[in-house]
Amino acid sequence: MDNQRLILSLGLAFVVLLIWQQWQADYAPKPVPASSVAEAGPATGAAATGASNKEDVPGASEAAAAPPGQSALPTVRAVASSKRFLVETDVYKAEIDSTGGDLRRVDLIQYPVAVDQPDNPFRILDDSPARTYIAQTGLIAGEGTAPNHYAEFSAESDRYVLAAGQDILRVPLTWVDGERVVIKTYIFRRGSYQIDVEYTIKNAAGSTWNIRQYRQLQRSRPPAESESNLIYTYTGGAIYSPEEKYEKVDFDEMDDANLARNITGGWAAMLEHYFVSAWVPPSDKAQGYYSKALGDGRYVLGMMSGQQVIAAGATEVFTDRLYIGPKIMDNLDAVAEGLHLAVDYGWITFISEPLFWLLDRIQDIFGNWGVAIIILTVLIKLAFYKLSEASYKSMANMRKLTPRLQALKEKYGDDKQKLNAAMMEMYKKEKINPLGGCLPMLVQIPVFIALYWAILESVELRQAPFALWINDLSQMDPYFVLPIIMGISMLIQQKLNPAPMDPIQAKIMMALPIVFTVFFAFFPSGLVLYWVVNNILSIAQQWVITKKIEAGEKV
């Protein structure tokens, strides 16, 4: 039956859309690399003569990139390191290295690695050889020297702590070369994941000082095993420009070619499932955005200013913003235009964003994300009540015709042409549209998938408890209770649907709940909760309608 084939297709639509999301991540159009950039871009030629010849300094000679698609990457070597300055705020434990004044380690103390390890904070930045992920800034001089991220800085203290009652913590680092002084100051604020990085440049020399400023994120590619999760979430680079908006720059693309783009404003970021780090330059000055594969499993993504002239005897101050923390929509919106797109809902963002906004408002009222998921699912079912009603009425009428359709199959045997003609005649006589049960469901699929991504991508659900044994809605149900309930609910739905006449199709339909139960067993429990509630509500509505149709009552 065509209706049964469509029902089967709809049952598999969820999986197909997940595959589509993965395809988009792998093969969707990416930013187009350019071979060179204009004046605002990374220094080349004479402009680079004052830079170190280190391969991860912008403007240095390119390192050999790893071959595209290479699966086994060389061991990542440690970056240069000297003395560490420790920083503690109410949201961070951080380490800044005297070499380059790099931000080398950042622990998010309000985000433990696991529910059962509350005192072990998630480390977002790290400079270990196995996992390099650091934030760097530096200056490159047209002539002479300037402090890039290999220069040595000094500080007045080895430890900086945001004291009780203190809202701002400044960590100044100093570099001196004769009559030229650069003070690089990290500015931390209470309760904020935005860090301001301020360069105070004092040129007491008798000549001008031509410099370029760069900021970059250096990161090693995650090991292959961490990229092969059942549920795909993007890990890699991204940039934003007012013209092209949000664009991903993944590691494979960085292997293929260096990014080179002139952008005024925007931002450059490294993303992972729940967390993001992003450099946000001044919005009124053009920057040369660049990427580089260093050939040993490390990559850099950043931007460089155009040439800036510091007059003799002058002092200039440059300020940039750096966000390092969770993908909380309100936080990201406050930092930069478009940074909220780091919460990656994919192609269905325009539906997912308002759904999450509503989910967040419900959670504010009830104080429980699991309850919020249940209530939002109920609201969505109410919004689509009439569409669902039309679908279930059509399936109930088809269910009533099942014995007569089976009789037609036995009458015409393998003569499919006569069988289809007789079935169409019966549908016409009974005023039943065989597609009526599926077309209303098709309209609802984008909304259900959008809610799926809203739940999957929300850091707010990370380690959020629901009830009883479920203490983390972002993790799988440890006892598989919700997946089993979901499988049972799918079996009940099948009993309410018209039975397939094709034996092979009937076997496939019977296997579908088992397949989905296994598939969902490893999904975050928040997603399975949403699916279970949706199924239970659908069963209740379909059962009432089916009983009325079978009793001859008007629906």
ZAKE-433665 format. One record per residue (C-alpha): residue in one letter; x, y, z. Coordinates in steps of 0.5 Angstrom, whole numbers, padded with zeros to 4 digits, always signed. Last residue first. Layout:
! ZAKE-433665
aXYZ ...
! end
This chain:
! ZAKE-433665
v-0029+0026+0028 k-0036+0023+0027 e-0038+0017+0030 g-0038+0010+0026 a-0035+0006+0032 e-0029+0005+0028 i-0028+0012+0027 k-0029+0014+0034 k-0024+0009+0036 t-0019+0011+0031 i-0020+0018+0034 v-0019+0017+0041 w-0013+0012+0040 q-0009+0017+0035 q-0010+0023+0040 a-0007+0018+0046 i-0002+0015+0041 s+0001+0022+0039 l+0001+0025+0046 i+0005+0018+0048 n+0010+0019+0042 n+0011+0026+0043 v+0013+0025+0050 v+0018+0019+0048 w+0021+0023+0043 y+0022+0029+0048 l+0025+0025+0053 v+0030+0021+0048 l+0033+0028+0046 g+0034+0030+0054 s+0037+0023+0055 p+0042+0024+0050 f+0043+0019+0045 f+0046+0012+0046 a+0040+0008+0047 f+0036+0012+0041 f+0039+0008+0036 v+0038+0001+0039 t+0031+0003+0041 f+0030+0006+0033 v+0032-0001+0031 i+0028-0005+0035 p+0022+0000+0033 l+0023-0001+0026 a+0023-0009+0026 m+0016-0009+0026 m+0015-0004+0020 i+0021-0008+0016 k+0017-0015+0017 a+0010-0012+0015 q+0014-0009+0009 i+0016-0016+0007 p+0009-0019+0008 d+0006-0013+0003 m-0001-0012+0006 p+0001-0007+0011 a-0003-0006+0017 p-0007+0000+0018 n-0004+0004+0024 l-0006+0003+0031 k-0002-0003+0032 q+0004+0001+0029 q+0003+0007+0034 i+0003+0001+0040 l+0010-0001+0037 m+0013+0006+0037 s+0011+0007+0044 i+0014+0001+0046 g+0021+0003+0043 m+0020+0010+0046 i+0019+0006+0053 i+0025+0002+0052 p+0029+0008+0050 l+0027+0012+0056 v+0029+0006+0061 f+0036+0005+0058 y+0039+0004+0065 p+0044+0010+0064 d+0040+0014+0060 m+0045+0017+0055 q+0048+0024+0057 s+0046+0031+0055 l+0040+0031+0060 d+0044+0030+0066 n+0042+0027+0073 i+0037+0022+0070 w+0036+0017+0076 l+0030+0020+0079 a+0028+0027+0076 f+0031+0032+0071 p+0038+0034+0072 a+0042+0039+0067 q+0049+0036+0066 r+0049+0040+0060 l+0042+0042+0058 e+0044+0049+0058 v+0050+0048+0053 s+0044+0048+0048 e+0046+0044+0042 l+0042+0038+0042 i+0036+0041+0045 a+0035+0046+0040 w+0038+0041+0034 y+0032+0036+0036 l+0027+0042+0037 a+0029+0044+0029 i+0028+0036+0027 f+0021+0037+0030 v+0019+0043+0027 p+0022+0041+0020 i+0018+0034+0021 q+0011+0038+0022 v+0009+0039+0015 l+0011+0032+0013 m+0006+0029+0018 p+0000+0033+0015 l+0002+0029+0008 c+0002+0023+0011 g-0005+0020+0013 g-0008+0024+0007 l-0004+0020+0002 p-0009+0015+0001 n-0014+0020+0000 i-0021+0017+0002 k-0028+0019-0001 e-0030+0011+0000 k-0032+0011-0007 k-0025+0014-0009 y-0021+0010-0005 m-0025+0004-0007 e-0024+0006-0014 m-0016+0007-0013 m-0016+0000-0010 a-0019-0003-0016 a-0014+0000-0021 n-0008-0002-0016 l-0010-0009-0016 k-0012-0009-0024 q-0005-0006-0025 k-0001-0011-0020 d-0004-0017-0023 d+0000-0021-0018 g-0006-0024-0014 y-0012-0020-0016 k-0017-0023-0012 e-0013-0024-0006 k-0010-0017-0006 l-0018-0015-0007 a-0019-0019+0000 q-0013-0015+0003 l-0016-0009+0001 r-0023-0011+0004 p-0020-0013+0011 t-0016-0006+0011 l-0021-0002+0009 k-0022+0000+0017 r-0015+0002+0018 m-0015+0006+0012 n-0021+0010+0015 a-0016+0010+0022 m-0010+0013+0018 s-0014+0018+0014 k-0017+0020+0021 y-0010+0020+0024 s-0007+0025+0019 a-0013+0030+0019 e-0013+0030+0027 s-0005+0031+0027 l-0006+0037+0022 k-0012+0040+0027 y-0007+0038+0033 f-0001+0042+0030 a-0001+0047+0035 l-0003+0043+0041 k+0003+0038+0039 i+0008+0044+0039 l+0005+0046+0046 v+0006+0039+0049 t+0013+0038+0046 l+0014+0045+0050 i+0011+0042+0056 i+0015+0036+0056 i+0022+0039+0054 a+0021+0045+0060 v+0020+0039+0065 g+0026+0036+0063 w+0030+0043+0063 n+0027+0044+0071 g+0026+0051+0074 f+0019+0051+0072 i+0018+0058+0070 d+0025+0060+0068 q+0025+0053+0064 i+0019+0055+0060 r+0022+0062+0058 d+0029+0057+0056 l+0024+0053+0052 l+0021+0059+0048 w+0028+0061+0046 f+0030+0055+0044 l+0024+0054+0040 p+0025+0061+0037 e+0032+0059+0035 s+0031+0052+0032 i+0026+0055+0027 f+0030+0060+0023 t+0036+0055+0025 i+0034+0050+0020 w+0040+0049+0016 g+0045+0048+0022 y+0043+0049+0029 d+0050+0051+0031 v+0050+0055+0037 a+0056+0059+0034 l+0051+0063+0031 h+0050+0067+0037 l+0057+0070+0035 g+0053+0074+0029 e+0054+0081+0032 a+0059+0081+0038 v+0060+0080+0045 a+0053+0081+0048 d+0050+0076+0043 l+0055+0071+0045 n+0052+0072+0053 d+0045+0072+0051 m+0046+0065+0047 i+0050+0061+0052 k+0055+0057+0048 p+0060+0056+0054 g+0067+0060+0055 i+0072+0064+0052 y+0071+0070+0049 l+0076+0075+0047 r+0076+0082+0045 d+0081+0087+0042 t+0084+0094+0045 f+0089+0098+0042 v+0092+0104+0046 e+0097+0108+0042 t+0103+0112+0046 a+0107+0117+0042 g+0114+0120+0043 a+0116+0118+0035 a+0110+0116+0032 i+0106+0110+0032 v+0104+0108+0025 q+0099+0102+0024 q+0100+0097+0018 g+0093+0093+0017 s+0091+0089+0022 m+0092+0081+0023 m+0086+0076+0023 g+0086+0069+0026 l+0086+0061+0025 v+0092+0057+0027 y+0092+0049+0026 r+0096+0044+0029 g+0097+0037+0027 d+0104+0037+0025 g+0104+0041+0018 l+0102+0048+0021 a+0096+0048+0017 k+0094+0056+0016 s+0088+0060+0017 y+0088+0068+0015 y+0083+0074+0016 g+0086+0080+0014 q+0083+0086+0018 a+0079+0092+0016 k+0078+0097+0022 d+0071+0099+0024 s+0069+0093+0028 p+0075+0093+0033 p+0077+0085+0033 v+0073+0080+0036 w+0077+0073+0037 a+0073+0067+0039 s+0073+0061+0043 v+0067+0057+0044 f+0064+0051+0048 y+0058+0046+0048 h+0060+0042+0042 e+0066+0045+0039 l+0068+0051+0036 m+0074+0055+0034 a+0073+0062+0033 a+0074+0068+0028 w+0070+0075+0028 g+0067+0080+0024 g+0069+0087+0023 t+0072+0089+0017 i+0074+0083+0013 n+0079+0082+0008 r+0080+0074+0007 a+0086+0070+0006 l+0084+0062+0008 n+0090+0058+0007 a+0089+0052+0003 d+0087+0044+0003 d+0090+0043+0010 m+0086+0049+0012 e+0080+0046+0009 d+0081+0039+0012 f+0081+0043+0019 d+0074+0046+0018 v+0073+0053+0016 k+0065+0054+0018 e+0062+0061+0015 y+0057+0065+0019 k+0055+0072+0015 e+0058+0073+0008 e+0057+0081+0008 p+0058+0083+0015 s+0063+0077+0016 y+0064+0071+0021 i+0069+0066+0021 a+0069+0059+0024 g+0074+0054+0026 g+0073+0046+0028 t+0069+0042+0032 y+0062+0041+0029 t+0057+0036+0033 y+0055+0029+0030 i+0051+0024+0034 l+0054+0017+0034 n+0061+0020+0036 s+0067+0019+0031 e+0070+0025+0032 s+0073+0023+0038 e+0076+0017+0036 a+0080+0021+0030 p+0084+0025+0035 p+0082+0032+0035 r+0086+0037+0031 s+0091+0041+0034 r+0089+0048+0036 q+0092+0055+0035 l+0087+0061+0036 q+0090+0068+0033 r+0091+0075+0034 y+0095+0080+0030 q+0097+0087+0030 r+0101+0090+0025 i+0107+0095+0026 n+0111+0101+0024 w+0115+0105+0029 t+0116+0112+0028 s+0123+0115+0030 g+0126+0118+0036 a+0125+0112+0041 a+0120+0114+0046 n+0115+0109+0043 k+0110+0107+0048 i+0105+0102+0046 t+0099+0100+0051 y+0096+0093+0048 e+0089+0092+0051 v+0086+0085+0051 d+0079+0085+0054 i+0076+0078+0056 q+0069+0076+0055 y+0067+0070+0059 s+0064+0075+0065 g+0061+0073+0072 r+0066+0078+0075 r+0071+0082+0069 f+0078+0080+0067 i+0082+0085+0063 y+0088+0082+0060 t+0094+0087+0059 k+0099+0087+0054 i+0104+0093+0056 v+0109+0095+0050 v+0115+0099+0051 r+0120+0102+0046 e+0126+0106+0049 g+0130+0100+0049 d+0126+0094+0048 v+0121+0093+0053 w+0116+0088+0054 t+0111+0088+0060 l+0105+0084+0062 p+0099+0087+0066 v+0093+0083+0069 r+0087+0087+0070 l+0082+0084+0075 i+0075+0088+0075 d+0069+0087+0079 q+0072+0086+0086 g+0068+0085+0092 a+0071+0079+0094 a+0078+0079+0090 l+0079+0077+0083 v+0086+0073+0084 y+0092+0075+0080 r+0098+0070+0081 d+0106+0071+0079 s+0106+0078+0080 e+0109+0084+0077 a+0109+0081+0070 s+0115+0080+0065 f+0114+0079+0058 e+0118+0074+0053 a+0117+0075+0045 y+0115+0068+0042 h+0108+0071+0041 n+0110+0077+0037 p+0113+0083+0041 a+0116+0088+0036 t+0123+0088+0033 g+0127+0092+0027 e+0123+0094+0021 g+0116+0093+0019 a+0114+0090+0026 i+0110+0085+0028 l+0106+0085+0034 g+0103+0079+0038 t+0097+0075+0040 q+0095+0068+0042 a+0090+0064+0045 i+0091+0057+0046 y+0089+0050+0044 t+0094+0044+0044 r+0092+0037+0046 a+0097+0032+0046 p+0103+0036+0047 s+0099+0040+0053 d+0098+0047+0051 d+0091+0047+0054 l+0084+0052+0053 i+0077+0049+0054 r+0079+0045+0061 f+0072+0043+0064 p+0073+0044+0072 n+0074+0038+0076 d+0071+0039+0083 p+0064+0037+0081 q+0066+0030+0078 d+0060+0026+0079 v+0056+0031+0074 a+0062+0031+0069 v+0067+0035+0066 p+0065+0041+0071 y+0063+0047+0068 q+0063+0053+0073 i+0070+0053+0074 l+0071+0054+0066 d+0079+0052+0066 v+0083+0056+0062 r+0090+0054+0060 r+0095+0057+0055 l+0093+0065+0054 d+0099+0067+0051 g+0104+0073+0054 g+0108+0071+0048 t+0113+0067+0052 s+0111+0069+0059 d+0105+0064+0059 i+0098+0066+0062 e+0095+0061+0066 a+0087+0061+0067 k+0082+0059+0073 y+0076+0062+0070 v+0069+0063+0072 d+0069+0067+0079 t+0076+0069+0077 e+0083+0066+0078 v+0089+0068+0074 l+0096+0064+0075 f+0102+0067+0071 r+0107+0062+0068 k+0114+0062+0066 s+0117+0059+0060 s+0114+0056+0054 a+0115+0054+0047 v+0109+0050+0044 a+0109+0042+0045 r+0110+0038+0039 v+0103+0035+0036 t+0105+0027+0034 p+0104+0027+0027 l+0097+0026+0024 a+0094+0019+0022 s+0088+0020+0018 q+0090+0024+0012 g+0084+0027+0008 p+0088+0032+0005 p+0096+0031+0005 a+0098+0035+0011 a+0101+0042+0010 a+0108+0044+0009 a+0109+0050+0013 e+0108+0057+0010 s+0114+0062+0011 a+0112+0067+0016 g+0107+0073+0015 p+0103+0071+0021 v+0107+0067+0026 d+0106+0060+0026 e+0112+0058+0022 k+0117+0061+0026 n+0121+0066+0022 s+0120+0071+0027 a+0118+0077+0024 g+0122+0084+0023 t+0122+0082+0015 a+0115+0081+0015 a+0113+0087+0012 a+0118+0087+0007 g+0115+0081+0004 t+0108+0079+0007 a+0104+0082+0013 p+0098+0078+0014 g+0092+0082+0011 a+0089+0090+0011 e+0094+0092+0005 a+0091+0087+0001 v+0090+0079+0001 s+0094+0074-0003 s+0092+0067-0005 a+0085+0067-0004 p+0081+0061+0000 v+0073+0061-0002 p+0069+0060+0005 k+0066+0053+0005 p+0060+0050+0001 a+0057+0044+0004 y+0061+0038+0003 d+0062+0035+0010 a+0058+0039+0015 q+0052+0039+0010 w+0053+0031+0009 q+0053+0030+0017 q+0046+0035+0017 w+0044+0030+0011 i+0045+0024+0015 l+0041+0027+0021 l+0036+0028+0016 v+0035+0021+0014 v+0035+0019+0021 f+0029+0023+0022 a+0026+0021+0016 l+0026+0014+0017 g+0019+0013+0021 l+0017+0018+0015 s+0019+0013+0010 l+0015+0008+0013 i+0009+0012+0014 l+0010+0013+0006 r+0011+0006+0005 q+0004+0004+0009 n+0000+0010+0005 d+0003+0007-0002 m+0000+0000+0000 
! end
